[in-house]
Amino acid sequence: MSLYVETAKQILRTFHANNFEAYFVGGFVRDTLLGRSCEDIDITTSATPNQVIALFDDVKRTGRKFGGVTILMGGFSYEVTTYRLESEYHNHRHPSKVSFSSNLEDDLKRRDFTVNALVMDDNDHIIDLIDGQADLDKRILRTIGDANQRFHEDALRILRAFRFVSKLGFTLAEDTVTAIANNAALVETIAIERVMVELDKTCQEPHQQQAFLYMVETGVHNHLPGLTKGIEFLAKNDINIHPLELFIIGFIFEDIDDRWRFSNRDIRLIYQVMNLHEVTKDDAFNKFVLFSNKLEPCLLANRINVLLGYPDQEQAILRMWDEMPVKDVCDLAFKGQDILELTTLKKRSIIGLVIDDLLYEVIMNNMPNTYDTLKPFALQRVHQLQTEMGEDHE
């Protein structure tokens, strides 16, 4: 038993010693029964947040409004929630009111899927009040209670369903599929950042095609802007992709939709890879394309090409990169500062043009990357450009 789990059991025993119920719940229990590792342990208890705070030395008040706190013990953190009942939801996302309960079953009935409502005590005994064990054995993902109501309450559960399918390879229960289809448009009410988090997680799991198939079957893909055709493609092809690749493939089929919120780095990379795809899908990567875009973006563009059915050029790209005499402008033996020191240039823009010419000649192996070789070529180009631009020169 790991120290992480043993420490968690100490927490349960502390609750019990103080006459509170407490159990492991959710993904840890599910994954333990499936023989999978799980990095997060969640605890549900009859103790209120204030009572939890009084019991333990180091507690973060992370979500007291909804009955949640975080216990820090032994260098680990554990999310702890009080048994609770939830009233009507607003905005298809959050309950308008939460009230605490002393009844475990009340808490389990508000959860999303039966396999996530199994609980375990400190002796590894399983308590199953929602028939989650049967669904786990059959590898079925089923909502708790009325499926339409569950998704209407919290639309994020729709995307969580796909994520669990991708993670576990489970089949969605028939009524769950129907309810997702009935409520598919509610995905548009979810904050785009939360949608991206769920899609990101879905694309980190091994059963992605199954998840994409369900997205198409239920019509949810029609409510993910710019991704509809890309998801249809992925549903037809048994390939696993990395998170950003979903958007790159989607945007290759459709226009980039500005509703998605990317970091500046990611949006630059998306545009770069899409441009590389257009340049290289029917033609080979060449040295200058590789130098201009650098190795990692070119490898990503090649992977996108391969996923879309174009020839794999990875080995050629790696070989070219290894043989590249310069990989960055600073690797040039003759530099812009040398031009300044050896000429009387007035138009500094000429320097950039000359450096570009030097890079091309070196990269294409037309001349070696040595100072003595590059110097006369550079000075000759300076003279030519000065003449073309009408600048006086000596």
C-alpha positions as CSV (number, residue, x, y, z in Angstrom):
1,M,0.0,0.0,0.0
2,S,1.3,3.4,-0.9
3,L,2.0,6.1,1.7
4,Y,-0.5,8.3,-0.1
5,V,-3.3,5.7,0.4
6,E,-2.3,4.9,4.0
7,T,-2.3,8.6,4.9
8,A,-5.8,8.8,3.4
9,K,-6.9,5.9,5.6
10,Q,-5.6,7.7,8.6
11,I,-7.9,10.6,7.7
12,L,-10.9,8.3,7.5
13,R,-10.0,6.8,10.9
14,T,-9.7,10.3,12.4
15,F,-13.3,11.0,11.3
16,H,-14.5,7.6,12.7
17,A,-12.8,8.3,16.0
18,N,-14.8,11.5,16.3
19,N,-18.1,9.8,15.4
20,F,-18.3,11.0,11.8
21,E,-18.8,8.8,8.7
22,A,-16.2,9.1,6.0
23,Y,-15.4,7.2,2.8
24,F,-13.3,7.3,-0.3
25,V,-15.5,8.1,-3.3
26,G,-15.3,8.6,-7.0
27,G,-12.5,8.0,-9.4
28,F,-10.1,6.4,-6.8
29,V,-12.7,3.7,-5.9
30,R,-13.6,3.1,-9.5
31,D,-10.0,2.8,-10.7
32,T,-9.0,0.7,-7.7
33,L,-11.7,-1.8,-8.6
34,L,-10.5,-1.8,-12.2
35,G,-6.9,-2.4,-11.2
36,R,-5.9,1.1,-12.4
37,S,-3.7,3.6,-10.6
38,C,-5.4,6.9,-9.5
39,E,-3.5,10.0,-8.5
40,D,-6.3,11.7,-6.6
41,I,-8.2,10.5,-3.6
42,D,-11.5,12.2,-2.8
43,I,-13.3,11.8,0.6
44,T,-16.9,12.2,1.4
45,T,-18.0,12.7,5.0
46,S,-20.9,13.5,7.3
47,A,-18.8,16.2,9.0
48,T,-19.4,19.8,8.0
49,P,-16.6,21.9,6.6
50,N,-16.2,23.7,10.0
51,Q,-16.1,20.3,11.8
52,V,-13.4,19.1,9.4
53,I,-11.4,22.3,10.0
54,A,-11.6,21.7,13.7
55,L,-10.5,18.1,13.4
56,F,-7.3,18.5,11.3
57,D,-4.3,20.8,11.7
58,D,-3.8,21.9,8.1
59,V,-7.0,22.5,6.1
60,K,-7.5,24.8,3.1
61,R,-10.9,26.3,2.7
62,T,-11.2,25.6,-1.0
63,G,-14.9,25.4,-1.5
64,R,-16.8,25.7,1.8
65,K,-19.8,27.1,0.1
66,F,-20.4,23.7,-1.6
67,G,-19.1,21.7,1.3
68,G,-15.5,21.2,0.1
69,V,-12.2,21.6,1.9
70,T,-8.7,20.3,1.3
71,I,-6.8,18.4,4.0
72,L,-3.1,18.6,3.8
73,M,-1.3,15.7,5.6
74,G,2.0,14.0,5.2
75,G,2.9,16.1,2.2
76,F,-0.3,15.0,0.4
77,S,-3.6,16.8,-0.3
78,Y,-7.0,15.3,-0.1
79,E,-10.3,16.8,-1.3
80,V,-13.0,16.4,1.3
81,T,-16.7,17.1,0.8
82,T,-19.6,17.0,3.1
83,Y,-22.7,14.9,2.3
84,R,-25.0,17.3,0.6
85,L,-28.3,17.8,-1.2
86,E,-28.6,20.1,-4.2
87,S,-31.6,22.2,-5.2
88,E,-32.5,23.4,-8.7
89,Y,-29.5,24.2,-11.0
90,H,-29.1,27.5,-12.7
91,N,-27.2,28.2,-16.0
92,H,-27.1,24.4,-16.6
93,R,-24.0,24.3,-14.4
94,H,-24.3,25.1,-10.7
95,P,-26.9,24.3,-8.0
96,S,-28.7,27.4,-6.8
97,K,-28.6,26.1,-3.3
98,V,-26.6,23.4,-1.4
99,S,-27.7,22.0,1.9
100,F,-25.7,19.5,4.0
101,S,-27.0,16.0,4.8
102,S,-26.2,13.3,7.3
103,N,-27.1,10.6,4.8
104,L,-24.6,9.1,2.5
105,E,-27.2,8.0,-0.1
106,D,-28.3,11.7,-0.5
107,D,-24.8,12.6,-1.5
108,L,-24.4,9.7,-3.9
109,K,-27.6,10.4,-5.7
110,R,-26.5,13.9,-6.7
111,R,-23.4,12.6,-8.5
112,D,-23.0,12.1,-12.3
113,F,-22.4,8.4,-13.1
114,T,-23.1,5.2,-11.2
115,V,-19.5,4.0,-11.5
116,N,-18.4,7.2,-9.8
117,A,-20.8,6.7,-6.9
118,L,-19.1,3.7,-5.3
119,V,-17.5,4.3,-1.9
120,M,-14.8,2.5,0.0
121,D,-14.1,2.4,3.7
122,D,-10.7,2.2,5.4
123,N,-10.8,-1.6,5.3
124,D,-11.3,-1.6,1.5
125,H,-14.9,-2.7,1.9
126,I,-17.1,-1.4,-1.0
127,I,-20.5,0.2,-0.4
128,D,-22.7,0.3,-3.5
129,L,-26.0,2.1,-3.0
130,I,-26.5,3.1,-6.7
131,D,-25.8,-0.2,-8.5
132,G,-22.4,1.1,-9.7
133,Q,-20.7,-2.3,-9.3
134,A,-22.9,-3.9,-11.9
135,D,-22.2,-1.2,-14.4
136,L,-18.5,-1.3,-13.6
137,D,-18.5,-5.1,-14.2
138,K,-20.3,-4.6,-17.6
139,R,-18.1,-1.6,-18.4
140,I,-21.1,0.6,-18.9
141,L,-21.2,4.4,-18.2
142,R,-24.7,5.3,-16.9
143,T,-26.1,8.4,-15.3
144,I,-27.6,8.3,-11.8
145,G,-31.3,8.7,-11.9
146,D,-33.0,10.4,-14.8
147,A,-30.4,11.0,-17.5
148,N,-32.1,14.0,-19.1
149,Q,-32.3,15.7,-15.7
150,R,-28.6,15.0,-14.9
151,F,-27.4,16.6,-18.2
152,H,-30.0,19.5,-18.0
153,E,-28.7,20.2,-14.5
154,D,-25.1,20.3,-15.4
155,A,-24.2,20.3,-19.1
156,L,-20.5,19.7,-18.3
157,R,-21.5,16.1,-17.5
158,I,-22.0,15.6,-21.3
159,L,-18.3,16.3,-21.9
160,R,-17.3,14.3,-18.8
161,A,-19.1,11.3,-20.3
162,F,-16.9,11.5,-23.4
163,R,-13.8,11.9,-21.3
164,F,-14.6,8.8,-19.2
165,V,-15.3,6.8,-22.4
166,S,-11.9,7.9,-23.7
167,K,-10.3,7.0,-20.4
168,L,-12.0,3.7,-19.6
169,G,-13.2,2.4,-23.0
170,F,-16.7,2.0,-21.5
171,T,-20.0,1.8,-23.5
172,L,-22.5,4.5,-22.8
173,A,-25.9,3.2,-21.6
174,E,-28.7,3.6,-24.1
175,D,-30.7,6.1,-22.1
176,T,-27.5,8.1,-21.5
177,V,-26.8,8.4,-25.2
178,T,-30.4,9.5,-25.9
179,A,-30.2,12.1,-23.1
180,I,-26.9,13.5,-24.4
181,A,-28.5,13.8,-27.9
182,N,-31.5,15.6,-26.4
183,N,-29.3,18.0,-24.5
184,A,-26.4,18.4,-27.0
185,A,-27.1,22.1,-27.5
186,L,-26.5,22.8,-23.8
187,V,-22.7,22.3,-24.5
188,E,-22.8,25.9,-25.9
189,T,-23.8,27.2,-22.4
190,I,-20.5,25.9,-20.8
191,A,-17.7,28.4,-20.4
192,I,-15.3,27.8,-23.4
193,E,-12.4,27.4,-21.0
194,R,-14.1,24.4,-19.3
195,V,-14.9,22.9,-22.7
196,M,-11.3,23.1,-23.6
197,V,-10.2,21.4,-20.4
198,E,-12.5,18.5,-21.0
199,L,-11.5,18.1,-24.6
200,D,-7.9,18.3,-23.5
201,K,-8.4,15.5,-21.1
202,T,-10.3,13.4,-23.6
203,C,-7.3,13.7,-26.0
204,Q,-4.9,12.4,-23.4
205,E,-6.7,9.0,-23.0
206,P,-6.4,5.8,-25.1
207,H,-10.0,5.3,-26.4
208,Q,-10.4,8.6,-28.2
209,Q,-12.1,7.2,-31.3
210,Q,-14.9,5.7,-29.2
211,A,-15.4,9.1,-27.6
212,F,-15.5,10.9,-31.0
213,L,-17.9,8.3,-32.3
214,Y,-20.3,9.2,-29.5
215,M,-19.8,12.9,-30.1
216,V,-21.0,12.4,-33.7
217,E,-23.8,10.0,-32.8
218,T,-25.2,12.4,-30.3
219,G,-24.6,15.5,-32.4
220,V,-22.5,17.2,-29.7
221,H,-19.8,17.8,-32.3
222,N,-22.1,20.2,-34.1
223,H,-21.9,22.5,-31.0
224,L,-18.1,22.6,-30.9
225,P,-17.3,25.6,-33.2
226,G,-14.7,24.8,-35.9
227,L,-14.3,21.2,-34.8
228,T,-17.3,19.5,-36.4
229,K,-15.6,18.1,-39.5
230,G,-12.4,17.3,-37.7
231,I,-14.3,15.2,-35.1
232,E,-16.2,13.5,-37.9
233,F,-12.8,12.6,-39.4
234,L,-11.4,11.4,-36.1
235,A,-14.5,9.3,-35.5
236,K,-13.8,7.4,-38.7
237,N,-10.1,6.8,-38.0
238,D,-8.6,4.9,-35.2
239,I,-5.9,7.3,-34.3
240,N,-5.0,8.9,-31.0
241,I,-4.1,12.6,-31.0
242,H,-2.6,15.1,-28.6
243,P,-4.8,17.9,-27.3
244,L,-3.6,20.7,-29.6
245,E,-3.8,18.4,-32.6
246,L,-7.6,18.2,-32.3
247,F,-7.9,21.9,-32.9
248,I,-5.3,21.9,-35.7
249,I,-7.1,19.1,-37.5
250,G,-10.4,20.8,-36.9
251,F,-9.2,24.1,-38.2
252,I,-7.7,22.5,-41.3
253,F,-11.1,21.3,-42.2
254,E,-12.9,24.5,-41.2
255,D,-12.0,28.1,-40.4
256,I,-10.3,28.9,-37.0
257,D,-13.1,30.0,-34.6
258,D,-12.1,32.8,-32.3
259,R,-14.3,31.7,-29.5
260,W,-11.6,29.3,-28.4
261,R,-9.2,30.7,-25.9
262,F,-5.6,29.8,-26.6
263,S,-2.4,31.1,-25.2
264,N,-0.4,33.3,-27.5
265,R,2.1,30.6,-27.9
266,D,-0.5,28.0,-28.9
267,I,-2.3,30.2,-31.4
268,R,1.1,31.0,-33.1
269,L,1.9,27.3,-33.2
270,I,-1.6,26.5,-34.6
271,Y,-1.2,29.0,-37.5
272,Q,2.4,27.9,-38.1
273,V,1.5,24.2,-38.3
274,M,-1.5,24.9,-40.5
275,N,0.7,26.8,-42.9
276,L,3.4,24.1,-42.8
277,H,0.7,21.5,-43.6
278,E,-0.3,23.5,-46.7
279,V,3.3,23.8,-47.9
280,T,4.4,20.2,-47.2
281,K,1.3,18.0,-47.6
282,D,2.1,17.4,-51.3
283,D,5.8,18.4,-51.3
284,A,8.8,17.3,-49.3
285,F,10.1,19.4,-46.3
286,N,13.2,21.2,-47.5
287,K,16.1,22.6,-45.5
288,F,15.0,26.2,-45.6
289,V,11.5,25.3,-44.5
290,L,13.0,23.3,-41.6
291,F,15.4,26.1,-40.7
292,S,12.7,28.8,-40.8
293,N,10.2,26.9,-38.7
294,K,12.6,24.8,-36.5
295,L,12.4,21.2,-35.6
296,E,9.4,20.7,-33.3
297,P,6.8,22.6,-35.4
298,C,8.0,20.7,-38.4
299,L,7.6,17.4,-36.6
300,L,4.2,18.3,-35.5
301,A,3.2,19.4,-39.0
302,N,4.5,16.1,-40.3
303,R,2.4,14.2,-37.7
304,I,-0.7,16.1,-38.8
305,N,0.1,15.3,-42.4
306,V,0.4,11.6,-41.5
307,L,-2.8,11.6,-39.5
308,L,-4.5,13.1,-42.5
309,G,-3.1,10.4,-44.8
310,Y,-0.1,12.0,-46.3
311,P,3.4,10.4,-46.5
312,D,5.5,10.3,-43.3
313,Q,8.6,12.4,-43.6
314,E,9.8,12.2,-40.0
315,Q,13.1,10.4,-40.7
316,A,14.0,12.8,-43.5
317,I,13.2,15.8,-41.3
318,L,15.4,14.5,-38.5
319,R,18.2,13.7,-40.9
320,M,18.1,17.1,-42.4
321,W,18.1,18.7,-39.0
322,D,21.1,16.7,-37.9
323,E,23.0,17.7,-41.0
324,M,22.0,21.4,-40.9
325,P,25.2,23.5,-40.8
326,V,23.3,26.3,-38.9
327,K,20.2,25.9,-36.9
328,D,19.8,29.6,-35.9
329,V,20.9,32.9,-37.3
330,C,23.4,33.3,-34.4
331,D,25.2,30.2,-35.7
332,L,26.4,32.2,-38.8
333,A,30.1,32.7,-38.9
334,F,29.6,36.2,-40.4
335,K,27.2,38.3,-38.6
336,G,25.2,41.6,-39.0
337,Q,27.7,43.3,-36.7
338,D,30.5,42.4,-39.1
339,I,28.6,44.1,-41.9
340,L,28.2,47.3,-39.8
341,E,31.9,47.3,-39.0
342,L,33.1,46.8,-42.6
343,T,30.7,49.1,-44.4
344,T,29.2,52.6,-44.2
345,L,25.6,51.4,-44.5
346,K,22.8,54.0,-44.0
347,K,19.9,51.7,-44.7
348,R,20.0,49.1,-41.9
349,S,17.3,47.1,-43.6
350,I,20.0,45.9,-46.1
351,I,21.7,44.0,-43.2
352,G,18.6,41.7,-42.8
353,L,18.5,41.0,-46.5
354,V,22.1,40.1,-46.6
355,I,21.9,37.9,-43.6
356,D,18.9,36.1,-45.2
357,D,21.0,35.5,-48.3
358,L,23.9,34.2,-46.2
359,L,21.6,31.8,-44.4
360,Y,20.1,30.5,-47.6
361,E,23.5,29.8,-49.1
362,V,24.8,28.1,-46.0
363,I,21.7,26.1,-45.3
364,M,21.5,24.9,-48.9
365,N,25.2,23.9,-48.7
366,N,26.2,26.3,-51.4
367,M,29.1,27.6,-49.3
368,P,30.7,26.6,-46.0
369,N,29.8,28.5,-42.8
370,T,33.2,30.1,-42.4
371,Y,34.0,33.8,-41.9
372,D,36.5,34.0,-44.7
373,T,34.0,32.5,-47.2
374,L,31.0,34.5,-46.2
375,K,32.7,37.8,-45.9
376,P,33.3,38.5,-49.6
377,F,29.8,37.2,-50.5
378,A,28.2,39.5,-47.9
379,L,30.1,42.6,-48.9
380,Q,29.3,42.0,-52.6
381,R,25.6,41.7,-51.7
382,V,25.8,44.9,-49.7
383,H,27.2,46.7,-52.7
384,Q,24.5,45.2,-55.0
385,L,21.7,46.2,-52.7
386,Q,23.0,49.7,-52.1
387,T,23.1,50.1,-55.9
388,E,19.5,48.7,-56.3
389,M,18.2,51.0,-53.5
390,G,20.0,54.1,-54.6
391,E,22.3,54.4,-51.6
392,D,25.7,55.9,-52.0
393,H,28.5,53.6,-51.1
394,E,32.3,53.5,-51.2
